[in-house]
Amino acid sequence: MPKILIIDDERAIRNTLKEILEYENYTVDQAEDGPTGLDMLIKDKYDVVLCDIKMPKMDGIEVLERAQTLAPDAAFIMVSAHGSIETAVDATKKGAYDFLQKPPDLNRLLVTVRNALDRTKLVAETKTLKKKVAKSSEMVGSSPALEQVRKAISKVAPTDARVLITGPNGAGKEMVARQLHEQSNRSNGPMVEVNCAAIPSELIESELFGHEKGSFTSAIKQRIGKFEQAHGGTLFLDEIGDMSLSAQAKVLRALQENKITRVGGEKEISVDVRVVAATNKNLLQEIAERNFREDLYHRLSVILIQVPALNDRREDIPDLVQKFLQDIARDYGNKPKSIDAAALEYLKGLDWRGNIRELRNVVERLVIMSDDTITAEDAKVFSGK
């Protein structure tokens, strides 16, 4: 049940608001002044706070400012009999969700509270999703090769340096890109991913830079490209070795000038984007064969991170298998299966040309086909090797 705190020095106002909100099945607590309200915010968790502005001891704006640290997830609705547009704007700038004038209109009050609760719920869901994403991009293992990658990420992530991630398919290049974003100063901004190999060459420019309405036959409305979507965050260009030469030229210009132009447009649009690229190709060889621009390569490869193949970090296979067993059980809603030591040793000895992606598929197959404990015999029969 949603929990609401009312901070107001007028007993009559507190009691009236409490009665209205409890009738709507909210749990309501009261505080007669700012310091008492802050103490209650420290001791308990509230979804919404209705806070008067003009109060003795401590005014509502100061309560709001202090609460940003003490209870950052609570949505503050400021209430005042002496309200003005300037007061409302000031409260909003300092983090208030909304502003109501006394005496508040009943319908407006209830709608504002419901909207504030929706906002609080969305914030909580976003945090949960971010934790899930961070967990899914966690790099599992303690091999020297993986530790080298972790060290590179920790040094590079806090900077805005462009990074080129190389390595075979399925080795975890996307996880490295996600770690670079999560550990960067842009982690609160978006991370936008583009698989350059999956987009036809005639559409890649529209995908990256957007297009104006009518710029080509099927452009029935304006489209915002990935560079603009990633403004303030990270743009991850996966499989950049498959990008057409014409698109490469435009990406180079965007990196040089931090500006893009939509397809069919003339206006230059400033973008603040950190570009992280990845490829399974040897770009130096692609440059020699004139399939990739050398100047773009040097723009992208300020820092190079080589992701090792799974065959080069076999000691990480047991940890990866245990993680996959947990993940698959959670996905299926089942209890995680166990695997015996002999089965793990057998998996460690196999050739993993498909890398981590292939290992995950094999573990899922073993979970489906085996009994509660996965044995070495199961691994031999169902691994497909």
Secondary structure as UniProt FT lines:
FT   STRAND          3..7
FT   HELIX           11..23
FT   TURN            24..25
FT   STRAND          27..31
FT   HELIX           34..43
FT   STRAND          48..52
FT   HELIX           60..70
FT   TURN            72..73
FT   STRAND          75..80
FT   TURN            81..82
FT   HELIX           85..93
FT   TURN            94..95
FT   STRAND          98..101
FT   HELIX           106..136
FT   HELIX           144..156
FT   TURN            157..158
FT   STRAND          163..166
FT   TURN            169..170
FT   HELIX           173..182
FT   TURN            185..188
FT   STRAND          191..195
FT   TURN            196..198
FT   TURN            201..203
FT   HELIX           204..209
FT   TURN            213..214
FT   TURN            217..218
FT   HELIX           226..229
FT   TURN            230..232
FT   STRAND          234..238
FT   HELIX           240..242
FT   HELIX           245..257
FT   STRAND          259..260
FT   STRAND          269..270
FT   STRAND          274..279
FT   HELIX           283..288
FT   TURN            289..290
FT   HELIX           294..300
FT   STRAND          303..306
FT   HELIX           310..312
FT   HELIX           314..316
FT   HELIX           317..332
FT   STRAND          338..339
FT   HELIX           341..348
FT   TURN            353..354
FT   HELIX           355..369
FT   STRAND          373..374
FT   HELIX           376..382
//
